[in-house]
Amino acid sequence: MDAGSDIDDGTITSALRRAKNEKNSNVDMLLCGDDAYDNYVNYLRVNNIRVEEMSKTNTGGFKAIKFIFGNKEVDIVNESFVPSKEMWGIEGSAMELHQQEWNFADLQGGGIFNLMENQSVYRALLVNFGDLLCTNPGGCVRIFNCA
């Protein structure tokens, strides 16, 4: 959804409603790039909505702005890996971590343990490969042009 260089509650509500109605998605978190987050916080302050009173503490101690959509809360957080002027909506229960078992990597064509150059020290590399998969990828939301 294109926010038209500005973000407000109406735009967020429209995007969440569209995800729910068209893709049966229950978005419970909005991840915001830096400019999008700053622009939304500014929108709240201009409209005399106190951000401090709307925030809650999530697992791990970080704060999120509460956004009420229907009968549930959607957390709005600042996320450094999201492009600066975008918001991404995800449904946490639709995300699954698929990973392989922990293994030692073979280095330098040899075995697990390798002698480090010019030292009497051996090293080994422990690796694990994993992917975060979404069971309803069409239900994810992308709001761009938020600032």
C-alpha positions in Angstrom: 0.0 0.0 0.0 1.3 3.5 -0.8 1.1 5.9 2.1 1.5 9.0 -0.1 4.5 10.4 1.8 2.7 10.4 5.1 1.5 7.8 7.6 -1.5 8.0 9.9 -4.0 5.7 11.7 -6.3 5.5 8.7 -3.6 4.2 6.3 -2.5 1.6 8.9 -6.1 0.5 9.5 -6.8 0.2 5.7 -3.7 -2.0 5.2 -4.5 -4.2 8.2 -8.2 -4.6 7.1 -7.1 -5.5 3.5 -4.7 -8.1 4.9 -7.4 -9.6 7.1 -10.2 -9.6 4.4 -8.2 -10.6 1.4 -5.5 -12.9 2.9 -7.0 -14.0 6.2 -4.0 -12.5 8.0 -4.0 -11.3 11.6 -1.1 -8.9 11.6 0.1 -8.4 15.2 3.3 -6.4 14.6 4.3 -3.5 12.4 8.1 -3.1 11.9 9.0 0.4 10.9 12.0 1.9 9.2 13.6 4.9 10.9 11.9 7.7 8.9 8.5 5.9 8.9 8.7 5.4 12.7 9.7 9.0 13.3 6.9 10.3 11.0 4.3 8.1 12.8 5.5 9.3 16.2 5.3 12.9 15.0 1.8 12.3 13.7 0.8 11.1 17.1 2.3 14.1 18.9 0.8 16.6 16.4 -2.6 15.1 17.2 -2.0 15.2 20.9 -1.7 11.5 21.4 0.9 10.7 24.0 3.2 8.1 22.8 4.4 7.2 26.4 0.9 6.3 27.4 0.3 4.1 24.4 3.5 2.1 24.8 4.0 -1.3 26.3 7.0 -3.4 27.1 7.5 -6.6 25.1 9.6 -9.7 25.8 13.2 -8.7 26.0 12.5 -5.3 27.4 11.9 -3.2 24.3 9.0 -0.8 23.9 6.3 -0.8 21.3 3.5 1.6 20.5 0.1 0.0 20.9 -2.2 0.3 17.9 -5.7 -0.9 18.4 -7.2 -2.8 15.4 -10.6 -4.4 15.9 -10.4 -6.2 19.2 -6.6 -6.7 19.4 -3.4 -4.8 19.8 -0.8 -4.4 17.1 2.7 -3.5 18.2 4.5 -0.8 16.3 8.3 -0.9 16.7 11.3 0.7 15.1 13.4 -1.9 13.2 16.8 -1.1 11.6 16.5 -3.8 8.9 13.4 -2.4 7.4 13.9 0.3 4.6 13.8 3.7 6.1 10.4 4.9 4.6 8.5 1.6 4.9 6.4 -0.3 7.4 6.1 -4.1 7.3 3.3 -5.9 9.0 3.7 -9.5 10.1 1.7 -12.2 11.9 4.0 -13.6 14.5 2.1 -16.9 14.8 2.6 -17.5 11.0 6.4 -17.3 11.3 8.3 -20.6 11.7 12.1 -21.2 12.2 13.3 -24.1 10.2 16.9 -25.1 10.9 19.3 -27.9 10.5 21.2 -29.6 13.3 24.4 -28.0 14.6 27.4 -29.4 12.8 31.1 -28.7 12.6 32.3 -27.3 9.3 35.1 -28.9 7.4 37.8 -26.3 6.9 40.7 -26.3 4.4 39.6 -29.6 3.0 40.6 -31.4 6.2 38.8 -32.6 9.3 36.9 -30.8 12.0 39.9 -29.5 13.9 42.6 -27.5 12.1 45.9 -26.3 13.3 46.1 -22.5 13.2 49.0 -21.1 11.2 52.2 -20.3 13.3 50.5 -21.4 16.5 50.1 -24.5 18.5 46.3 -24.0 18.7 43.6 -25.9 16.9 40.3 -24.4 15.8 36.9 -25.7 14.8 33.9 -23.9 13.3 30.4 -24.8 14.6 27.6 -24.0 12.2 23.9 -24.0 12.0 21.8 -23.0 9.0 18.2 -21.8 9.4 15.5 -20.0 7.6 12.5 -18.0 9.0 9.5 -19.0 6.9 6.0 -17.5 6.8 3.1 -19.9 6.5 0.9 -17.2 5.0 3.3 -14.9 3.0 0.4 -13.2 1.1 -0.8 -12.0 4.5 2.3 -9.9 5.2 1.8 -6.1 4.8 4.1 -3.6 3.2 3.3 0.1 3.5 5.8 2.2 1.5 6.3 5.9 1.0 5.6 6.6 4.7 7.8 9.7 5.0 
